Amino acid sequence: MKIVAFIPARLESKRFPNKVIKPIYNIPMIEHVRRRAIISGAFDEVYIVTNSKVIQKKLKKYNAKTILTKNKHFNGTSRVSEISKNYNFDYAFILFGDEPFINPNKILKCLTEIKKSKKDSVFNVVTNLKLGDVKSPEIVKSIQDSKGYIKNYYRISKNHNALNRLKKSSGILIFKKKILDEYKLLDVKKKEREEKIEQFRLLENKILVKSIYIKDIHPSVNTKKELLNLLSLVSKDKKEINIFNKINKIEN
């Protein structure tokens, strides 16, 4: 079974421009994501998928494998779907370039879970909500049925009866090749346009999304303040310090 990781990235973040190339301990944010993917041991290949020659140039010194796409895409998954047909794999993980503190062991745990569910074609990793997440429109929430399939996504849930069943949708999506290749061809419908949640492309086209629950996944970085808060948190975590040591040992 061949497993690859694609990391879609662009520079046009409105709240934190150029965030994916901001340095974290002298290494660009997106390079942290790539190195954590490598450390996990889950992947045969790891690719950066971007519309930016600036990102490509920045990562050249690290010998990162970068793939250039057309400039505009509705979301990161669509960007990866543009080029996925050119690569051979059984499953692809989409890891986002603004989640630099993803734990490599948790990535590997996701691989273990998909091997148990061979009949499913799409997975979304979910995690527990933290204080303040429920009311934050920046945090995408999901609700699952009794079999673990995601039934809906929310930014703000108006269904108060469902609050205790909500999980946070992480930036880890996993696809069998056929579905990822076809994603860009699926219709963009109302909820995806209104909510700007790319997983709606799947639900609104009647494609099942199986959830994988992984506890305590660090959030994405949307602002400079969030980055500083996360750095303060992980700098006191012995497991994170060990990961940073491994990151620094990876040869460019």
Helices and strands as residue ranges (DSSP letters): E 3-9, G 19-21, E 23-24, E 27-28, H 29-40, E 45-50, H 53-60, E 65-68, H 76-84, E 91-95, H 104-116, E 122-127, E 141-144, E 150-154, G 160-165, E 167-176, H 177-183, H 190-195, H 200-203, E 210-213, H 224-234, H 238-249
